[in-house]
C-alpha cells in the first residue's frame, strides 16, 4: 500500500513596522493600514482573553483575529471560547 505524506507548509510571519507599531506579520500591518484608510479606531493586541490575544479591537467593540487562510487550526479552541462572550470577526487573506 502506498502511503502519501501530508505536507503542511507554514508561511513564516515577517515582522513589519507600520505607523510606529511593530506588527507580528505583514498581513496584520496591511489590515491596520486598511483600517486607517476606513477611518476606524483600532488597538493592536488590546488584551488577553484566557490565553488568546485578539489582533485588533475596532471602534472599542469588535475583536478581529487576522490569520492566513490556513492559519486558524492551532487557535480554534481559544477563538471558539471567545465567540461565546465577545463580538469577533476572523479575517484571512
Protein Blocks (a to p, Z undefined) as FASTA:
>chain_A
ZZddddddddddddddeehiacfbfklmmmmmmmmmnopacdehkbceehiacfbdcehl
accddddfklmmmmmmmmmmmmmmpccddddZZ
